[in-house]
């Protein structure tokens, strides 16, 4: 699956596009484009990579990205290789970066919008009342609604611009890497890790994917992502463990060994380092969210 610079035919136009997704397999490649993108996963689960962060997604995720942020969403079937169907329903809104800025030159309008777009250069996930308000609107929005569609989007933009209920996805050190050669390399490494993170992976075999010596690969990876390769791999594994822990039938030990670790003590230490909670506390926290 070769990454692409996708040319969505809305660039440099004052318009928006609404796409409704209802399918069994998410088949978009690892890509970037010149539009802002708001994604609401109404139903579905899997893995996503936004910038330099890979993590699980599930029902209800609401994410905004600025132009040129490399990303891919893969549903559970694509990630796990299981044959059973796992349907994904989503609403995606594409809009030019200056769509809102062209509406007015008043600072009260432009400044919140500019700040929102700047934050979204790392990808941002919304939650709380913001999530509830926006998804209520997106559940009713239609690609054929004309002026009503635009009015609904303006309401969504107003809510998002004023919200404090969000978290960044990519790291603060993330450098927007939209060079096609870099993205191709990063995609090859990412696809390999997603298929093999449950087993022991050597630095030599990953470096070989990029046709580099291990030392050169480590420097390259850190310069492009702001993270060490080992740190990135641990994020993939711990992210998978989080998903396993959400199932009460999986013990902490099961989650450890099925995520690529063979030492429970190391697993607990890394889990707490990444999530600021122990596996047991994470499971308790997740159960409380379901209440």
N, C-alpha and C positions, 0 to 999 in steps of 0.2 A: 504494500500500500504506500504509494509515493505521495508525499505531502505536496500541496498545491497552493499557489496564490489564486484564490477563487475570485473570479470577476462577477460580482453580483451586479446586475444592470440597474443600479440606482445611484451610483457614485456621481457626485457633483450635481445632484438634482435635489430639489426641495420636496422630498416625498419619503414615505416609509413603506415597508413591506411586511406583511404578516404571513408567517408560514405555520400551518398546522401539521404536526407530525403525528401519525397514528400507524405504526408499523412494528414488525417483529424484529427488525434488525437495523441498527443505526449504521449507515454505510458511508457517512461523510469521512473524508480522509483527514489526516493531521493537516491543518491549514490555517491561513490567516487571510484577511481581506481588509478593504478600506472603509468598512462601515462599523458603527457601534452595533452591538448585538445583545439583546435581552432575552434570556432563556428561562422558561418556566417548565420544569419537568412535572407534569400533572401526575403521571404514573410511569414508573420505571426505575431500574437500578443498574448500577454498573460502576465503571471507573471513568474519571475524566482527568485530562491533563490540561492545565491552563498556565501558561508561562512556564515556571519551573516547579509547579506543585502538582503532584498526582494524588488523588484522593477518591474516595467512594462518593457516588451521588445516589439519591433515593427519591421517593415520592415527595413532591413539594419544593424541590430545590429551585431557587430564584437567583439568577446570576446575571450580572451586567459586565460586559467587556468593551473596552475602547477599540478603535481600529488597530490593526496590525499585531494583535496579541495572538500568538500561535495557540491553537487549542484543538482538542479532539474529545468527543464523548463516545464511549463504547458501552453498549448495554451488557447485561449479565451474560447473555449467550455468547457474545463476541469475546468477552474476557475469559470465561470459564471453559468455553468449547463445548458446553453441554448442548445436547440436541433439543431439549424441551424448549418450547417457545416462551419468551418473556417479552410481552408487548410493551412498547414505550409510546406514551402519549405526551406531547409537548406543544407549547406555543413559543414561537421564536419571532422576535421583532427586530428587523434591521432598519437602521436609520443613519443618514449622514451626520457626521460630527457637528456640522454647522447648521443642522436643521432647526434646532431651537434658538440658536444665536441669531439667526436671520429674522426671527419674529419681532425682536425689539433690541434697542441699544441701551435700555435702561439697566443700570448696574444691579438693580434689585432682581432683574431677570437673568442677566448674563453671568453674574458672579457665581450664583449657586450652580448654574449649569456647567460652567467651566470647571468648577471644583469637582462636580460629579464625574465629568469625563476624565479629569486628571486622576481621580481615585480609581476609576475603572481601568486604568492602564495596567493595573496589577490584577484585575478581575475582582469583583466584590460580590459577596453573597448576602442577601437580605433575609431578615427573620422578623419575628414578633408581629406587632400590629401593622408594620409596613408590608410584610409579606401577605398578611390577610387582606389588606386593602387592595394591593396591586393584583393579586391572583384572582380576587373577586371580579375585577375589571377585565383581566385577560381571559377569564373563562367565558366572557360574553362577547369579546371583540371578534370581528370577522373580517377577512381579507376583502370582502365586497361591500363593506359598510360605508365607503365614501367619506363624507365629512364627519359622520358619527365616529368612524375609525380614528380620524385625526384628533377629534375632541377627546376621545377616550385615552389616546396616547398622551396628549398634553396633561391630562389628569394624572396619569401614571408618572410622567416626568416630574411633575410638581411634587408628588409624594416622595419619589426617590431622592430628589434634590434636597429636600428638607429632612431626610431621615438620618437618624443616628444609630439605627438598628441594622448594622452591617458588620461584616468582617472581611479583611483582605484575604485573597487566595494565594497569589504569588508572593514570594518573599520580598522584603524591603530592598534587598540587594539585587533583585531581578533586573536584568538588562533586556529590553525588548529586542529579541534576536530574530529579525525578519529577513536575514540573508538566506536565500534558498539552499545554498550548500550546507550552512549550519543546521537549518531545519531538517534537511534530509538526514544528516548524520544523527541529530538528536532523535528523530523519529525512528531510525533503525535501532538505536540503543533502547529507546522506550519500548518498542514492540518486542524486542528480545527479552527485556526485563519482565514485561507483563506476562509473557509465556513461561518464564523460567524462575520467577522470584521464589517459588516454593522449594527450590533445591539450592544446593551450594553453588555459588557463581564465583569464578575467579576473575580477577582484574585482567588477566592476560586474554581471556576469551572475549571480554567486552571490548577491550582496546583493539582487538583484531577486527572487530566489526567496522571500526573507523580507520583501519589500516595504520594504526599508530602503535608506538611502544607504550607500555603501561605508564611510565613517568610522563611522557608527552600527553597522553590521553587525560591523565589526572589534571594537569595544568590547563589543558583545553576545556575540559568539562567545568572546572571551577571558574574559568574566565567567562564562560558563556552563561552559566546558571547562577553563579554566586554561591554554589554549594559543592561540597565534596561528593564524589561518586558514591562513597559508602553512606553518606548522610541521605542522599537521594534514594538509594536502594532501601534503607531503613524506613523512609517515609512510605514507600510502596508497601512494604511488609507490615508495618504497624497500621497503616490504613486498612489493609485487608483484615488484620486481627480485630480492629474495631468493628467491622461488619460482622465477623464471626461471633464476637461477644454480645452482639445484639440479639442473638438467638440463644435462648435460655438452655437449649440442649447441648450447647458447646461449652465445655469447661475452659478455664484459663489455660490449662495445659494443652488441651486440644487446639485452642486458638494459637498458641505458641508454635507447636510443631507443624501445624498446617499453614503457617505463614513464612516458613523458611528458616526457623530457628530450632536449634537442638539443645539449647541451654535455657532453662526456665528463669534462672537468676538474671542472665543477660537480657532476656526478653522483658522481664519486669522493669529493669533499669532503663532500657531504651524506651519502653512504652511510657513511663513516667516522664522521661526527658522530653519526649515529643508532645505528649498530651497533657502534661502537668497533673496527671492523675495516674494511680495504679490501675491495672486491669480490673481489679475488683471494684474500685471506686468508680471507674468509668461505667461498668455495668450497672451499678446502683444509680448513677447519674442518669443513664439512658432510660432506666425503668421509671424514674421519677418524671421524665419528660413525657412519657406515654400516659401518665395519669391525667 
